[in-house]
Amino acid sequence: MAPTKQIVAGLLDVGYVDSGPPDGPAVVLLHGWPYDIHTYAEASRLLAAAGYRVVVPYLRGYGTTRFLSDETHRNGQQSVLAVDTVALMDALGIEKAVVGGADWGARTADIVAALWPERCAGLVSVSGYLIGSQQAGELPLAPEAELQWWYQYYFATERGRSGYGRYRREFARLIWRTASPKWDFDDATFERSAASLENPDHVAIVIHNYRWRIGLGDGEPEYDTLERRLAEAPVINVPTITLEGDANGAPHPAPSSYTGKFSGRHLHRTITGGIGHNLPQEAPEAFAQAVIDVNAQ
């Protein structure tokens, strides 16, 4: 990937990679947990070669992204990550972009498309519609479904906070293996991304994110209006391509469950060949093609 740059955007000094022609159609790609910008190492290269300007930021709590103030709450609630994304676009002078993501990044991309459609030329979302709410997160699931979220309940305890802080690399490797059981990644690939988890705010952001989802972590009042809008499960009306791997071992909705959440042009593609949860890194050609296709809609 291109060298990492830094820019002040909103509450953050954001670390990001900016590749491709500066006057090309803009694409903003958002990673998830426990991954980092290298989710898009190959996909961004393909898109830059096709003439796109590709911006891939480290989310708050990852890599070289830092808070500007020690006093800022280390908040991981869903709306905040989308506000960060819009602030980054503002700082970079990007009026409109195709926004894409996987895992946390897909949820964030969905929110940008739902709440700021005028900033979103198109959406590429792995695992589809992931916008949630605390109210929905507090509802119990069937036992087998709850089992898939074991780490969320671990993080709800102080033992979980301490354990994740102590064993974050081991934890990340476990999630990589279980979420993508057929992905034969090597140690170098893993370590390249695992280094991003050493960010001083990483544990606080991850723990707050998962506690907030199930009502065990408070959000900040300034985001209440956005969260109320998201709790209504807003329909997304920008052109969208949703993607799913045929071997995704992480919790994810069935594509049939979210078809009605996209009122604009919407295509769904299942990517075969043992593709797991980290689809953009496991199938970069398919992901890059989805960005190109949604931009053409």
C-alpha positions as CSV (number, residue, x, y, z in Angstrom):
1,M,0.0,0.0,0.0
2,A,1.0,3.7,-0.4
3,P,2.7,5.3,2.6
4,T,0.4,6.3,5.5
5,K,-0.5,10.0,5.8
6,Q,-2.0,11.9,8.7
7,I,-4.8,14.5,8.7
8,V,-6.8,16.3,11.4
9,A,-10.5,15.4,10.9
10,G,-13.1,16.0,13.5
11,L,-11.9,14.7,16.9
12,L,-9.1,12.7,15.4
13,D,-5.7,12.8,13.8
14,V,-6.5,10.2,11.2
15,G,-3.9,7.8,9.7
16,Y,-4.9,6.9,6.1
17,V,-3.6,5.7,2.8
18,D,-4.5,7.7,-0.3
19,S,-3.7,6.1,-3.6
20,G,-4.6,6.5,-7.3
21,P,-5.1,9.7,-9.3
22,P,-6.2,12.6,-7.0
23,D,-8.8,13.7,-9.6
24,G,-10.2,10.2,-10.0
25,P,-13.7,9.1,-8.7
26,A,-13.3,8.9,-5.0
27,V,-13.7,5.7,-3.0
28,V,-13.5,5.4,0.8
29,L,-12.9,1.9,2.2
30,L,-13.5,1.1,5.9
31,H,-12.1,-1.8,7.7
32,G,-13.5,-3.8,10.6
33,W,-12.5,-5.6,13.8
34,P,-10.0,-7.2,14.4
35,Y,-8.6,-6.1,11.0
36,D,-7.0,-2.9,9.6
37,I,-6.3,-1.0,6.4
38,H,-4.6,-4.0,4.9
39,T,-8.0,-5.6,4.3
40,Y,-7.9,-3.5,1.2
41,A,-4.2,-3.8,0.2
42,E,-4.9,-5.6,-3.0
43,A,-8.4,-4.2,-3.7
44,S,-7.1,-0.6,-3.4
45,R,-4.2,-1.3,-5.8
46,L,-6.7,-2.7,-8.4
47,L,-9.0,0.3,-8.0
48,A,-6.1,2.8,-8.2
49,A,-4.9,1.1,-11.4
50,A,-8.4,1.5,-12.8
51,G,-8.3,5.3,-12.2
52,Y,-10.0,5.7,-8.8
53,R,-8.8,7.8,-5.9
54,V,-8.8,5.3,-3.0
55,V,-8.8,6.5,0.6
56,V,-8.4,3.8,3.4
57,P,-8.4,5.2,6.9
58,Y,-7.5,3.6,10.2
59,L,-10.7,3.7,12.3
60,R,-10.5,5.3,15.8
61,G,-8.5,3.0,18.0
62,Y,-6.4,1.4,15.2
63,G,-3.0,2.0,13.7
64,T,-1.8,5.6,13.6
65,T,-5.1,7.3,14.2
66,R,-5.1,9.2,17.5
67,F,-7.5,11.4,19.4
68,L,-6.7,15.1,19.5
69,S,-7.6,15.3,23.2
70,D,-7.0,13.1,26.1
71,E,-10.4,14.3,27.4
72,T,-12.5,12.9,24.5
73,H,-14.6,9.9,25.5
74,R,-13.3,6.7,23.8
75,N,-16.6,6.1,22.2
76,G,-17.2,3.2,19.8
77,Q,-20.9,3.5,19.2
78,Q,-22.1,3.0,15.6
79,S,-23.0,6.6,14.7
80,V,-19.6,8.0,15.8
81,L,-17.7,5.9,13.3
82,A,-19.8,7.3,10.5
83,V,-19.4,10.9,11.8
84,D,-15.6,10.2,11.7
85,T,-15.9,9.1,8.1
86,V,-17.8,12.2,7.0
87,A,-15.3,14.4,8.9
88,L,-12.5,12.7,7.0
89,M,-14.2,13.3,3.7
90,D,-14.6,17.0,4.6
91,A,-10.9,17.3,5.6
92,L,-9.8,15.7,2.3
93,G,-12.2,17.8,0.2
94,I,-14.1,14.8,-1.0
95,E,-17.7,15.9,-1.7
96,K,-19.0,12.5,-2.8
97,A,-17.5,9.0,-2.8
98,V,-18.3,5.3,-3.2
99,V,-18.2,4.1,0.3
100,G,-17.4,0.4,1.0
101,G,-16.7,-1.7,4.0
102,A,-16.6,-5.1,5.8
103,D,-17.5,-5.9,9.4
104,W,-17.5,-2.6,11.4
105,G,-16.7,-0.9,8.2
106,A,-19.8,-2.2,6.4
107,R,-22.0,-1.0,9.2
108,T,-20.3,2.4,9.1
109,A,-20.7,2.5,5.3
110,D,-24.3,1.6,5.6
111,I,-24.8,4.5,8.1
112,V,-23.1,7.0,5.8
113,A,-25.3,5.9,2.9
114,A,-28.5,6.1,5.1
115,L,-27.9,9.4,6.9
116,W,-25.7,11.3,4.3
117,P,-26.9,9.9,0.9
118,E,-25.8,13.2,-0.7
119,R,-22.1,12.2,0.2
120,C,-22.4,8.7,-1.1
121,A,-22.1,7.9,-4.8
122,G,-22.7,4.2,-4.1
123,L,-22.3,1.6,-1.4
124,V,-20.5,-1.7,-1.3
125,S,-21.4,-3.6,1.9
126,V,-20.1,-7.0,2.9
127,S,-22.9,-8.8,4.7
128,G,-25.5,-6.3,3.6
129,Y,-27.6,-4.2,6.0
130,L,-25.9,-4.0,9.4
131,I,-27.4,-0.9,11.0
132,G,-28.6,-1.7,14.5
133,S,-29.7,-0.1,17.7
134,Q,-29.3,-0.6,21.5
135,Q,-33.0,-1.6,21.7
136,A,-32.5,-4.4,19.1
137,G,-29.2,-5.4,20.7
138,E,-30.9,-6.0,24.1
139,L,-33.3,-8.6,22.6
140,P,-32.2,-12.2,23.4
141,L,-31.4,-14.5,20.5
142,A,-31.8,-18.3,20.2
143,P,-29.0,-20.2,22.0
144,E,-27.1,-21.1,18.8
145,A,-27.2,-17.5,17.6
146,E,-26.0,-16.3,21.1
147,L,-23.1,-18.7,20.9
148,Q,-21.8,-17.0,17.8
149,W,-21.6,-13.7,19.8
150,W,-19.6,-15.2,22.7
151,Y,-16.9,-12.5,22.6
152,Q,-19.5,-9.8,23.0
153,Y,-20.5,-11.3,26.3
154,Y,-16.9,-11.8,27.3
155,F,-16.2,-8.1,26.6
156,A,-19.2,-7.2,28.9
157,T,-17.0,-8.3,31.9
158,E,-14.0,-6.7,33.4
159,R,-12.3,-10.0,32.9
160,G,-13.0,-9.6,29.2
161,R,-11.5,-6.1,29.1
162,S,-8.4,-7.3,30.9
163,G,-8.1,-10.4,28.8
164,Y,-8.5,-8.6,25.5
165,G,-5.9,-6.1,26.6
166,R,-3.4,-8.8,27.5
167,Y,-4.1,-11.2,24.6
168,R,-5.3,-9.0,21.8
169,R,-3.0,-10.7,19.2
170,E,-4.1,-14.2,20.2
171,F,-7.7,-13.0,20.3
172,A,-7.5,-11.5,16.8
173,R,-5.9,-14.6,15.4
174,L,-8.7,-16.7,16.8
175,I,-11.3,-14.5,15.2
176,W,-9.5,-14.5,11.9
177,R,-9.5,-18.3,11.9
178,T,-13.1,-18.8,13.0
179,A,-14.6,-16.0,10.9
180,S,-12.8,-17.2,7.8
181,P,-12.2,-21.0,8.3
182,K,-11.0,-21.6,4.8
183,W,-8.7,-18.6,4.5
184,D,-5.1,-19.8,4.6
185,F,-3.4,-16.6,5.7
186,D,0.3,-16.7,6.7
187,D,1.9,-15.2,9.8
188,A,3.3,-12.2,7.9
189,T,-0.2,-11.3,6.7
190,F,-1.6,-11.6,10.2
191,E,1.2,-9.7,11.9
192,R,1.0,-6.8,9.4
193,S,-2.6,-6.1,10.6
194,A,-2.2,-7.2,14.2
195,A,0.3,-4.3,14.7
196,S,-2.5,-1.9,14.3
197,L,-4.2,-3.3,17.4
198,E,-1.4,-1.9,19.6
199,N,-3.0,1.6,19.3
200,P,-3.3,3.0,22.8
201,D,-7.0,3.5,22.5
202,H,-7.8,0.2,20.8
203,V,-9.0,-1.8,23.8
204,A,-11.2,1.1,25.1
205,I,-12.9,1.5,21.7
206,V,-13.5,-2.2,21.1
207,I,-14.9,-2.8,24.6
208,H,-17.2,0.3,24.4
209,N,-18.4,-0.7,20.9
210,Y,-19.6,-4.2,22.0
211,R,-20.9,-3.0,25.4
212,W,-22.8,-0.2,23.8
213,R,-24.5,-2.6,21.4
214,I,-26.2,-4.5,24.2
215,G,-27.0,-1.5,26.4
216,L,-24.1,-1.9,28.8
217,G,-22.2,1.1,27.6
218,D,-23.6,4.7,27.4
219,G,-23.4,6.7,24.2
220,E,-22.8,10.4,24.1
221,P,-25.8,12.8,24.1
222,E,-24.6,14.7,21.0
223,Y,-25.2,11.5,19.0
224,D,-28.7,10.7,20.3
225,T,-30.5,12.2,17.3
226,L,-28.5,10.1,14.9
227,E,-29.0,7.0,17.0
228,R,-32.8,7.6,17.1
229,R,-32.8,7.8,13.3
230,L,-30.8,4.6,13.0
231,A,-33.1,2.8,15.4
232,E,-35.8,3.3,12.8
233,A,-33.7,1.1,10.5
234,P,-33.7,3.6,7.6
235,V,-33.9,2.4,4.1
236,I,-30.8,3.1,1.9
237,N,-31.6,4.6,-1.4
238,V,-28.1,5.0,-3.0
239,P,-26.9,2.4,-5.6
240,T,-25.7,-0.6,-3.7
241,I,-24.0,-3.9,-4.2
242,T,-24.0,-6.3,-1.2
243,L,-21.5,-9.1,-1.0
244,E,-21.3,-12.3,1.0
245,G,-18.7,-15.0,1.2
246,D,-19.8,-18.7,0.9
247,A,-17.7,-19.6,4.0
248,N,-18.4,-16.7,6.4
249,G,-18.0,-18.1,9.9
250,A,-18.9,-14.9,11.7
251,P,-22.5,-13.9,12.6
252,H,-24.2,-12.4,9.6
253,P,-27.7,-11.9,8.3
254,A,-29.2,-13.9,5.4
255,P,-29.3,-11.8,2.2
256,S,-33.0,-12.4,2.0
257,S,-33.5,-10.6,5.3
258,Y,-32.3,-7.2,4.1
259,T,-33.4,-7.0,0.4
260,G,-36.2,-4.6,1.4
261,K,-33.7,-2.2,3.1
262,F,-32.4,-1.0,-0.2
263,S,-34.8,1.1,-2.3
264,G,-32.3,2.2,-5.0
265,R,-30.6,-0.1,-7.5
266,H,-29.4,-3.1,-5.5
267,L,-27.5,-6.2,-6.5
268,H,-26.4,-9.0,-4.3
269,R,-23.4,-11.3,-5.0
270,T,-22.3,-14.4,-3.2
271,I,-18.6,-14.9,-3.7
272,T,-17.7,-18.6,-3.8
273,G,-14.4,-20.5,-3.3
274,G,-14.3,-20.7,0.5
275,I,-14.5,-16.9,1.0
276,G,-15.0,-15.9,4.7
277,H,-15.8,-12.8,6.7
278,N,-12.8,-10.6,5.6
279,L,-14.0,-10.7,2.0
280,P,-12.1,-7.7,0.6
281,Q,-8.8,-9.3,1.5
282,E,-9.8,-12.9,0.6
283,A,-11.4,-11.9,-2.7
284,P,-10.0,-8.5,-3.7
285,E,-10.9,-8.8,-7.4
286,A,-14.6,-9.4,-6.6
287,F,-14.6,-6.6,-4.1
288,A,-12.9,-4.1,-6.5
289,Q,-15.2,-5.1,-9.3
290,A,-18.2,-4.4,-7.1
291,V,-16.9,-0.9,-6.5
292,I,-16.4,-0.3,-10.2
293,D,-19.9,-1.7,-11.0
294,V,-21.7,0.3,-8.4
295,N,-20.0,3.5,-9.5
296,A,-21.3,2.8,-13.0
297,Q,-24.9,2.4,-11.9
